[in-house]
Amino acid sequence: MIHNPVRERLLRGEAAFGVMAFEFFTPGLAPVLAAGGAGFVLLDMEHSGLGIEGVKAQCAFARAAGIVPLVRLPRADPALAPAVLDAGALGIMLPLVESAAQARALVATCRYRPEGRRGLAFGLAHDAYTGGEAGPKMAAANAAVLTIALVESAAGVAAAAEIAAVPGLDLLWLGHFDLSDSLGIPGRFADPRYRAAAAALREAARAAGKPIGWVAGDGAEAAAALRAGFRALCIGHEAALLRRALAEALAVARSGADGPAEAPGLP
């Protein structure tokens, strides 16, 4: 039976850390992230061009590597979730959630009856192509799938309390860039209007007893977010991580003329 240690940690009030992926959808992505200590990978379909076949492959690689595959849908349409779940995803992020009705629709499409109305098909990627009774598989899937409402607009923040209160919705997620844009201050995260909106979303999650997530720029931002109450944190995305690590390494390398000429393997 499948299980989702990330969902289990979050529902216990613990933290989970992962990486968002936009670009490098290779067989090595999930094993590399797992080797680095990530607990999940959040595969983006909204901005990356990633399709269902790519999602299916990446979910298989992630599950084999021992990390949890989550997927952001390409648009705010909960009807897209079942196919992604059948492809092996263990969590669905619905973008641009602005109402409790959207959150309820997400939960309904991600859960089998009696908790929802997800369609039945077994012996596929989501249940590792195994046989067995439908009932236990349905119960295990309902306990494993993480439902995530991405709140990224002023309208979403205004409805945050109602969204957070939806039964079966597991996690709220702050979409900081789009939220700032909807407020007319794109990228201005120090602006009091943005800070008030983000604080309102955090408070809605706290009042409902739901965890909240965010994509932090780096480890220091993630640590600060953890202290502020966030529990699901991406440490950037994989392209940004590579760019930053390379820039830092090159800066050190280019300063070599000022340092000692000592390194293992020098001729």
Contacts in CASP RR format, 6 or more apart in sequence:
PFRMAT RR
TARGET T0000
AUTHOR 0000-0000-0000
METHOD contacts of the structure
MODEL  1
MIHNPVRERLLRGEAAFGVMAFEFFTPGLAPVLAAGGAGFVLLDMEHSGL
GIEGVKAQCAFARAAGIVPLVRLPRADPALAPAVLDAGALGIMLPLVESA
AQARALVATCRYRPEGRRGLAFGLAHDAYTGGEAGPKMAAANAAVLTIAL
VESAAGVAAAAEIAAVPGLDLLWLGHFDLSDSLGIPGRFADPRYRAAAAA
LREAARAAGKPIGWVAGDGAEAAAALRAGFRALCIGHEAALLRRALAEAL
AVARSGADGPAEAPGLP
1 136 0 8 1.000
1 137 0 8 1.000
1 140 0 8 1.000
2 90 0 8 1.000
2 126 0 8 1.000
2 127 0 8 1.000
2 128 0 8 1.000
2 140 0 8 1.000
2 141 0 8 1.000
2 144 0 8 1.000
3 140 0 8 1.000
3 143 0 8 1.000
3 144 0 8 1.000
4 68 0 8 1.000
4 90 0 8 1.000
4 91 0 8 1.000
4 143 0 8 1.000
4 144 0 8 1.000
4 145 0 8 1.000
4 146 0 8 1.000
5 39 0 8 1.000
5 68 0 8 1.000
6 16 0 8 1.000
6 39 0 8 1.000
6 40 0 8 1.000
6 68 0 8 1.000
6 70 0 8 1.000
6 90 0 8 1.000
6 146 0 8 1.000
6 232 0 8 1.000
7 68 0 8 1.000
7 90 0 8 1.000
7 91 0 8 1.000
7 143 0 8 1.000
7 144 0 8 1.000
7 145 0 8 1.000
7 146 0 8 1.000
7 170 0 8 1.000
9 15 0 8 1.000
9 16 0 8 1.000
10 16 0 8 1.000
10 146 0 8 1.000
10 170 0 8 1.000
10 171 0 8 1.000
10 211 0 8 1.000
10 231 0 8 1.000
10 232 0 8 1.000
11 170 0 8 1.000
11 211 0 8 1.000
13 211 0 8 1.000
13 231 0 8 1.000
14 231 0 8 1.000
15 226 0 8 1.000
15 231 0 8 1.000
15 232 0 8 1.000
15 233 0 8 1.000
16 39 0 8 1.000
16 40 0 8 1.000
16 231 0 8 1.000
16 232 0 8 1.000
16 233 0 8 1.000
17 37 0 8 1.000
17 38 0 8 1.000
17 39 0 8 1.000
17 40 0 8 1.000
17 222 0 8 1.000
17 233 0 8 1.000
17 234 0 8 1.000
17 235 0 8 1.000
18 33 0 8 1.000
18 38 0 8 1.000
18 39 0 8 1.000
18 40 0 8 1.000
18 41 0 8 1.000
18 42 0 8 1.000
18 67 0 8 1.000
18 233 0 8 1.000
18 234 0 8 1.000
18 235 0 8 1.000
19 33 0 8 1.000
19 38 0 8 1.000
19 41 0 8 1.000
19 42 0 8 1.000
19 234 0 8 1.000
19 235 0 8 1.000
19 236 0 8 1.000
19 237 0 8 1.000
19 238 0 8 1.000
19 241 0 8 1.000
20 41 0 8 1.000
20 42 0 8 1.000
20 44 0 8 1.000
20 215 0 8 1.000
20 234 0 8 1.000
20 236 0 8 1.000
20 237 0 8 1.000
20 238 0 8 1.000
21 29 0 8 1.000
21 41 0 8 1.000
21 42 0 8 1.000
21 43 0 8 1.000
21 44 0 8 1.000
21 48 0 8 1.000
21 58 0 8 1.000
21 237 0 8 1.000
21 238 0 8 1.000
22 44 0 8 1.000
22 47 0 8 1.000
22 48 0 8 1.000
22 237 0 8 1.000
22 238 0 8 1.000
22 239 0 8 1.000
23 48 0 8 1.000
23 237 0 8 1.000
23 238 0 8 1.000
23 239 0 8 1.000
24 238 0 8 1.000
24 239 0 8 1.000
24 242 0 8 1.000
25 43 0 8 1.000
25 48 0 8 1.000
25 50 0 8 1.000
25 54 0 8 1.000
25 57 0 8 1.000
25 58 0 8 1.000
27 57 0 8 1.000
27 61 0 8 1.000
28 61 0 8 1.000
29 41 0 8 1.000
29 58 0 8 1.000
29 61 0 8 1.000
29 238 0 8 1.000
30 41 0 8 1.000
30 58 0 8 1.000
30 61 0 8 1.000
30 62 0 8 1.000
30 64 0 8 1.000
30 65 0 8 1.000
30 66 0 8 1.000
30 67 0 8 1.000
30 69 0 8 1.000
31 61 0 8 1.000
31 65 0 8 1.000
33 39 0 8 1.000
33 41 0 8 1.000
33 65 0 8 1.000
33 67 0 8 1.000
33 238 0 8 1.000
34 65 0 8 1.000
34 66 0 8 1.000
34 67 0 8 1.000
38 67 0 8 1.000
38 235 0 8 1.000
39 67 0 8 1.000
39 68 0 8 1.000
40 62 0 8 1.000
40 67 0 8 1.000
40 68 0 8 1.000
40 69 0 8 1.000
40 70 0 8 1.000
41 58 0 8 1.000
41 62 0 8 1.000
41 67 0 8 1.000
41 68 0 8 1.000
41 69 0 8 1.000
41 70 0 8 1.000
42 70 0 8 1.000
42 71 0 8 1.000
42 72 0 8 1.000
42 93 0 8 1.000
42 234 0 8 1.000
43 50 0 8 1.000
43 55 0 8 1.000
43 58 0 8 1.000
43 59 0 8 1.000
43 69 0 8 1.000
43 70 0 8 1.000
43 71 0 8 1.000
43 72 0 8 1.000
43 89 0 8 1.000
44 50 0 8 1.000
44 71 0 8 1.000
44 72 0 8 1.000
44 237 0 8 1.000
45 51 0 8 1.000
45 55 0 8 1.000
45 71 0 8 1.000
45 72 0 8 1.000
45 73 0 8 1.000
45 74 0 8 1.000
45 84 0 8 1.000
46 72 0 8 1.000
46 73 0 8 1.000
46 74 0 8 1.000
46 75 0 8 1.000
46 95 0 8 1.000
49 74 0 8 1.000
50 58 0 8 1.000
52 83 0 8 1.000
52 84 0 8 1.000
52 87 0 8 1.000
55 71 0 8 1.000
55 84 0 8 1.000
55 87 0 8 1.000
55 88 0 8 1.000
55 89 0 8 1.000
56 87 0 8 1.000
56 88 0 8 1.000
56 125 0 8 1.000
58 69 0 8 1.000
59 69 0 8 1.000
59 71 0 8 1.000
59 87 0 8 1.000
59 88 0 8 1.000
59 89 0 8 1.000
59 90 0 8 1.000
59 125 0 8 1.000
60 88 0 8 1.000
60 125 0 8 1.000
62 68 0 8 1.000
62 69 0 8 1.000
63 69 0 8 1.000
63 88 0 8 1.000
63 90 0 8 1.000
63 128 0 8 1.000
68 90 0 8 1.000
68 91 0 8 1.000
68 146 0 8 1.000
69 88 0 8 1.000
69 89 0 8 1.000
69 90 0 8 1.000
69 91 0 8 1.000
70 89 0 8 1.000
70 90 0 8 1.000
70 91 0 8 1.000
70 92 0 8 1.000
70 93 0 8 1.000
70 146 0 8 1.000
70 148 0 8 1.000
71 84 0 8 1.000
71 89 0 8 1.000
71 91 0 8 1.000
71 92 0 8 1.000
71 93 0 8 1.000
72 93 0 8 1.000
72 95 0 8 1.000
72 150 0 8 1.000
73 80 0 8 1.000
73 81 0 8 1.000
73 84 0 8 1.000
73 92 0 8 1.000
73 93 0 8 1.000
73 94 0 8 1.000
73 95 0 8 1.000
74 80 0 8 1.000
75 95 0 8 1.000
75 96 0 8 1.000
76 94 0 8 1.000
76 95 0 8 1.000
76 96 0 8 1.000
76 97 0 8 1.000
76 102 0 8 1.000
78 94 0 8 1.000
78 102 0 8 1.000
78 105 0 8 1.000
78 106 0 8 1.000
78 108 0 8 1.000
78 109 0 8 1.000
78 110 0 8 1.000
79 109 0 8 1.000
81 92 0 8 1.000
81 94 0 8 1.000
81 106 0 8 1.000
81 109 0 8 1.000
81 110 0 8 1.000
82 109 0 8 1.000
82 110 0 8 1.000
82 118 0 8 1.000
82 119 0 8 1.000
84 92 0 8 1.000
85 91 0 8 1.000
85 92 0 8 1.000
85 110 0 8 1.000
85 118 0 8 1.000
85 126 0 8 1.000
85 141 0 8 1.000
85 145 0 8 1.000
86 121 0 8 1.000
86 124 0 8 1.000
86 125 0 8 1.000
86 126 0 8 1.000
87 125 0 8 1.000
87 126 0 8 1.000
88 125 0 8 1.000
88 126 0 8 1.000
89 126 0 8 1.000
89 145 0 8 1.000
90 144 0 8 1.000
90 145 0 8 1.000
90 146 0 8 1.000
91 110 0 8 1.000
91 145 0 8 1.000
91 146 0 8 1.000
91 147 0 8 1.000
91 148 0 8 1.000
92 106 0 8 1.000
92 110 0 8 1.000
92 145 0 8 1.000
92 146 0 8 1.000
92 147 0 8 1.000
92 148 0 8 1.000
93 148 0 8 1.000
93 149 0 8 1.000
93 150 0 8 1.000
93 173 0 8 1.000
94 102 0 8 1.000
94 103 0 8 1.000
94 106 0 8 1.000
94 147 0 8 1.000
94 148 0 8 1.000
94 149 0 8 1.000
94 150 0 8 1.000
95 150 0 8 1.000
95 152 0 8 1.000
96 150 0 8 1.000
96 152 0 8 1.000
96 153 0 8 1.000
96 178 0 8 1.000
97 103 0 8 1.000
97 106 0 8 1.000
97 149 0 8 1.000
97 150 0 8 1.000
97 151 0 8 1.000
97 156 0 8 1.000
97 163 0 8 1.000
98 151 0 8 1.000
98 153 0 8 1.000
98 155 0 8 1.000
98 156 0 8 1.000
98 159 0 8 1.000
99 156 0 8 1.000
99 159 0 8 1.000
99 162 0 8 1.000
99 163 0 8 1.000
100 159 0 8 1.000
100 162 0 8 1.000
100 163 0 8 1.000
100 165 0 8 1.000
100 166 0 8 1.000
102 149 0 8 1.000
102 163 0 8 1.000
103 149 0 8 1.000
103 163 0 8 1.000
103 166 0 8 1.000
103 169 0 8 1.000
104 166 0 8 1.000
106 147 0 8 1.000
106 149 0 8 1.000
106 169 0 8 1.000
107 115 0 8 1.000
107 116 0 8 1.000
107 147 0 8 1.000
107 166 0 8 1.000
107 167 0 8 1.000
107 168 0 8 1.000
107 169 0 8 1.000
108 116 0 8 1.000
108 117 0 8 1.000
108 118 0 8 1.000
109 116 0 8 1.000
109 117 0 8 1.000
109 118 0 8 1.000
110 116 0 8 1.000
110 118 0 8 1.000
110 145 0 8 1.000
110 147 0 8 1.000
111 117 0 8 1.000
111 118 0 8 1.000
111 141 0 8 1.000
111 142 0 8 1.000
111 145 0 8 1.000
111 147 0 8 1.000
111 168 0 8 1.000
112 118 0 8 1.000
112 119 0 8 1.000
112 120 0 8 1.000
112 138 0 8 1.000
112 141 0 8 1.000
112 142 0 8 1.000
113 138 0 8 1.000
115 142 0 8 1.000
115 168 0 8 1.000
118 141 0 8 1.000
120 134 0 8 1.000
120 138 0 8 1.000
122 131 0 8 1.000
122 132 0 8 1.000
122 134 0 8 1.000
122 137 0 8 1.000
123 129 0 8 1.000
123 130 0 8 1.000
123 131 0 8 1.000
126 141 0 8 1.000
127 137 0 8 1.000
127 141 0 8 1.000
146 170 0 8 1.000
146 171 0 8 1.000
147 168 0 8 1.000
147 169 0 8 1.000
147 170 0 8 1.000
147 171 0 8 1.000
148 170 0 8 1.000
148 171 0 8 1.000
148 172 0 8 1.000
148 173 0 8 1.000
149 163 0 8 1.000
149 166 0 8 1.000
149 169 0 8 1.000
149 171 0 8 1.000
149 172 0 8 1.000
149 173 0 8 1.000
150 173 0 8 1.000
150 175 0 8 1.000
151 157 0 8 1.000
151 160 0 8 1.000
151 163 0 8 1.000
151 172 0 8 1.000
151 173 0 8 1.000
151 174 0 8 1.000
151 175 0 8 1.000
151 179 0 8 1.000
151 201 0 8 1.000
152 174 0 8 1.000
152 175 0 8 1.000
152 176 0 8 1.000
152 177 0 8 1.000
152 178 0 8 1.000
152 179 0 8 1.000
152 182 0 8 1.000
153 178 0 8 1.000
153 179 0 8 1.000
153 182 0 8 1.000
154 179 0 8 1.000
154 182 0 8 1.000
154 183 0 8 1.000
154 197 0 8 1.000
155 182 0 8 1.000
156 163 0 8 1.000
157 179 0 8 1.000
157 197 0 8 1.000
157 200 0 8 1.000
157 201 0 8 1.000
157 204 0 8 1.000
160 172 0 8 1.000
160 200 0 8 1.000
160 201 0 8 1.000
160 204 0 8 1.000
160 205 0 8 1.000
161 204 0 8 1.000
161 207 0 8 1.000
161 208 0 8 1.000
163 169 0 8 1.000
163 172 0 8 1.000
163 204 0 8 1.000
164 172 0 8 1.000
164 204 0 8 1.000
164 205 0 8 1.000
164 207 0 8 1.000
164 208 0 8 1.000
164 209 0 8 1.000
164 210 0 8 1.000
165 208 0 8 1.000
169 210 0 8 1.000
170 210 0 8 1.000
170 211 0 8 1.000
171 210 0 8 1.000
171 211 0 8 1.000
171 212 0 8 1.000
171 213 0 8 1.000
171 232 0 8 1.000
172 201 0 8 1.000
172 204 0 8 1.000
172 205 0 8 1.000
172 210 0 8 1.000
172 211 0 8 1.000
172 212 0 8 1.000
172 213 0 8 1.000
173 212 0 8 1.000
173 213 0 8 1.000
173 214 0 8 1.000
173 232 0 8 1.000
174 198 0 8 1.000
174 201 0 8 1.000
174 202 0 8 1.000
174 212 0 8 1.000
174 213 0 8 1.000
174 214 0 8 1.000
174 230 0 8 1.000
175 214 0 8 1.000
175 215 0 8 1.000
176 187 0 8 1.000
176 189 0 8 1.000
176 194 0 8 1.000
176 198 0 8 1.000
176 214 0 8 1.000
176 215 0 8 1.000
177 186 0 8 1.000
177 187 0 8 1.000
179 194 0 8 1.000
179 197 0 8 1.000
179 198 0 8 1.000
180 186 0 8 1.000
180 187 0 8 1.000
180 188 0 8 1.000
180 189 0 8 1.000
180 191 0 8 1.000
180 194 0 8 1.000
181 187 0 8 1.000
183 191 0 8 1.000
183 193 0 8 1.000
183 194 0 8 1.000
183 197 0 8 1.000
185 191 0 8 1.000
185 193 0 8 1.000
185 194 0 8 1.000
187 194 0 8 1.000
188 194 0 8 1.000
189 195 0 8 1.000
201 212 0 8 1.000
202 212 0 8 1.000
202 228 0 8 1.000
202 229 0 8 1.000
202 230 0 8 1.000
205 211 0 8 1.000
205 212 0 8 1.000
206 212 0 8 1.000
206 229 0 8 1.000
211 230 0 8 1.000
211 231 0 8 1.000
211 232 0 8 1.000
212 229 0 8 1.000
212 230 0 8 1.000
212 231 0 8 1.000
212 232 0 8 1.000
213 225 0 8 1.000
213 230 0 8 1.000
213 231 0 8 1.000
213 232 0 8 1.000
213 233 0 8 1.000
214 225 0 8 1.000
214 230 0 8 1.000
214 232 0 8 1.000
214 233 0 8 1.000
214 234 0 8 1.000
215 233 0 8 1.000
215 234 0 8 1.000
215 236 0 8 1.000
215 237 0 8 1.000
216 222 0 8 1.000
216 224 0 8 1.000
216 225 0 8 1.000
216 233 0 8 1.000
216 234 0 8 1.000
216 235 0 8 1.000
216 236 0 8 1.000
217 235 0 8 1.000
217 236 0 8 1.000
217 240 0 8 1.000
218 235 0 8 1.000
218 236 0 8 1.000
218 244 0 8 1.000
219 235 0 8 1.000
222 233 0 8 1.000
222 235 0 8 1.000
225 233 0 8 1.000
226 233 0 8 1.000
235 241 0 8 1.000
END
